[in-house]
Amino acid sequence: MDKALDTATIATVKNASWSGSVSHRATAGAEWWRSGVIYQIYPRSFADSNGDGMGDLPGITSRLGALVTLGIDAVWLSPFYKSPQKDAGYDVSDYCDVDPLFGSLADFDDLLTEAHRLGLRVLIDLVPNHSSDQHGWFQAALAAEPGSPEREFYHFAEGKGVNGELPPNNWLSLFGGPAWTRLTNIDGTPGQWYLHLFDSSQPDLNWANPAVQAAFEDILRFWLDRGVDGFRVDQPHAMAKAAGLPDHPDVERAGAGFIEGEASPPMWFQEEVHPIFRRWRAILDSYEGDRAMCGEAYVLPLSFMAHWVRQDEFNQTFNFRFLNSDWNAKTLFENINESFEAFDGVGAPSTWVLNNHDVIRHASRFGGLKIKPTDSDGVGPTDPQPDRELGLRRARGATLFMLGLPGSAYLYQGEELGLPEHTTLAPEFRQDPTFARTHGKRVGRDGCRVTLPWEAGVGAANGFNVTGASWLPQPVIYREYSRDLQEGVAGSTLELYKLALALRKDLRLGEGSFEWAEGLVEQNVLGYQNGDILIVHNFGHEPVALPAGQIIASSLQGMTAGHSLAADQTVWIRIS
Ligand code: NOJ
């Protein structure tokens, strides 16, 4: 029998009061990425060593000790490559160099060495679906004739209409507007169109071209040779396009995306991508150590996503179902069941995630906002504002609930401080291309990307640097979330994260088991057991009586009076 299937299987449980529940068996002797906690660093906003307002690699290196104290296993660095920064670095103009904004290759090597010395693994972000329009490949394609090998690196096509004045198909950009831009020839006449599923500065690469495939295999080796522990892969489900680039069958309803459960559009999750990832996995596996790839495969339902983490493909994918969960017992019950069912079925770990650089921070999302996290529409000053206190209370409960789950968990920088979204950022500071492409209709993702407050009152950016410069200004309230004000302070959000991560490690919850707790699965309360730890969250307004046992962690300050669980509270109870 397949080894992974042997160690992680699913079975129906009798105790849960809703149907379709699952359990998960502990995984033994597994690789780090099956249970590890991975902390996302957004380099622009983490720490700034030279005071120019932009975070950088030496800044990250200088603060790695704080992440060790936090208790994570690995970091994932969002892009730091050479880039015109039209999409905050997800528009790469040289995949094998560091943008001077962030430092140099030598700075990267220092970061990696220091991380490894401290026992942290480092994943870097690979952006294969598109490059920057400033990449040498695209510049060469522009200079070359239609039909040339240079143009074959991307998707160039003639327009429709009598004079080619209409785009080649009906595809839309995820950032708003059409997914095609027309070129102007050197003599001033209108030329071919090129495809960009994101901004017009991010042309899509042609993954049907073996030369593109070979180029990326070299890029993988370049970074693996330097010692990285793996990759987070951007938009892998977009890389292959249906031959002939046919129209999206339902652009009216689905826009640039897809409607779950209905036929897949020609730009998403084409089967041709899978051999590419199999080759990548073989490359990773040919290196010593446990190198790993996590795919940002936005593919739902999870039974479908599970194809992406078959044994010889990605090691992990982000669990977008969990990230997108409405915070209520029934939805979470269903989503957790779906997760174990799908991922255990292929012997892959489920991941758990509540935040990243594309979604509204959960401390604001749970403060009464009616918005799906992955809509990436953001919140602006004229939108209804979240309830900060309620949001943080629920976010702490949600995190503690999540960190007890077996599998691998992702954290996004700043959530350990309880940072809210910056919801009042003025339009002149907005940098997300979504804002410009929709003329401000969608404010975009800048609100979750603001710089981190490390030391209260050290410059206007609270110790992000010493000058106070900040590429996105911090809201005044960030000062009160500064790390130094929380360090060692009982009940602070930072100490809650530290406690949960330390217990998770000591009790080996990441490699642990899962089953719903008898009598604690209903409308207002959800409980599960991981080994002899019971994890319970109260979704209702009334206190809930807790079973006997020793409370070892609580999302609300102080342990629980009278052994009952308050609204929005999560506790971990040792029951034997
Ligand atoms: C997903 C990334 O997470 C997002 O930030 C980026 O804008 C798009 N991919 C395009 O690369």
Boltz pocket constraint, residues with backbone or C-beta under 6 A from the ligand:
constraints:
  - pocket:
      binder: B
      contacts: [[A, 87], [A, 90], [A, 127], [A, 198], [A, 234], [A, 235], [A, 296], [A, 357], [A, 358]]
      max_distance: 6.0
